[in-house]
Amino acid sequence: MAILAAALLATGCFGSSHQAESTVHTTGTIVTVGGPAPGSPKPIPGAEFRLVGPNSSANVRADNDGRFAVDLPPGKYRVVVTGHAPQADGGWLPTIPSALTVTSKTAKPLRLVVSIK
């Protein structure tokens, strides 16, 4: 996964539009839950979303297993789905949680869930 993240960073798939001096390597997965039985969590391959913070933002794209990695300055970020994810009524379904907080102590991978009916 480290090689994948490095390759994606090099090609500009991940990244911040405003780079701070101190960043936290943040990893996680984006999955769907619900839908037809059994409704177990399933990764969202290639999901695209934007993490929007007060001083920094980043465009993120998940890999084929729904995993993502991005370096972010500490802060609170809103999660905005922008592509390749479930839709309803012409719009992208939101993630749960809809916001996340990155701190220098963020070590556990994040889990973003898109709930479908």
N, C-alpha and C positions, 0 to 999 in steps of 0.2 A: 504494500500500500504506500510505503514511503516513496518508492520509485514512481508510482502513479501520481502522487501528489506533487512530486518534484517536476515531473513532466508537464502536468497541467499548469503549475505555476510558471514554468518556462514558456508555455504557449499562451499565457494570459487568460486561461479559463478561470482561474481563481485570482483573487487579488483585491486590493483596496484602492479606491480612487484617491484616498489621502493616506499616506503612509506615516505612521508615528514611529518614534524611535524605539519604543518598547511594545512588543506585540506578544500575544499568547497564541501558541499553536493550538487550534481548536478543531476537534474532530467530532464526527457524529454520523448518524444515519437518518434518512427520511423514509417513512413507511406509510402505507395505507392500513387502516383498520376498519372492519365492517364490510358491507356489501354482502354478496351471496355467501351462504354457509360454506365453510366454517368461519369465515371472516377473520382469520388469523392475520397478524401483521405480515405485510408483503412489501419488499423494497420497491421504491419508485425509481427505476433506472433512468438516468439522465435528467432527473428533476432539476429545474433551475429556480433559484430564488435569490433575493437580494436581502442582505442584512444591513439595515439602516440605523446608524447611531447618530448621536448629536455632533460628533466631530469626524466621523469616518463611516464609510459604507463599503460593502464588498459584494460583487456578483459571484455566486457560487453555483457550481454544477456538480450534481452527484454522479458517481460512476455507475456501472451496470448493476451493482449490488446495493445501490442507494446510499453508499458511503460518501462522505465529503470531508475535506480538510481545508482550513483557511487560517491565515495568521491575522489576528485582530488586536487592536489596542484594547485594553480593559474598558468596559463600559456596558451600557444597556443597548440592545439592538432589537429593532422591530423586524419580524420575518415577513417578507412579502414574496409570495410565489409568483414567478414570472413565466414559467413554461414547463412543458412536458410533465404535467401533473393532472390529477382529476379535476374536472370542471363541473359546474352546475349553474344553470341559468346564465350561460355565457361568460361566467367568470371563474377564476381559479379558486378552488376551495382553500380556506385558510389552514394553517398548521396549528397544532396544539403542542407546546405553548406558542402564542403569537409573538412573544418577545422572549429574549434570553439575556442573561447577564454573564459577561465574560470577566473573570478576575484572574489575577496571577496564580490563584489556587485552583483554577478550573482544570482538573486532570481527568475527570470521568467524561467519556464521550457523551455528547448530547444526543437526544432522540427527539426528532420532530415527527409528529403524527398528523396525517390528513385523514379525518374521519369521513367515510362514505356511507351512504345509506343503501 
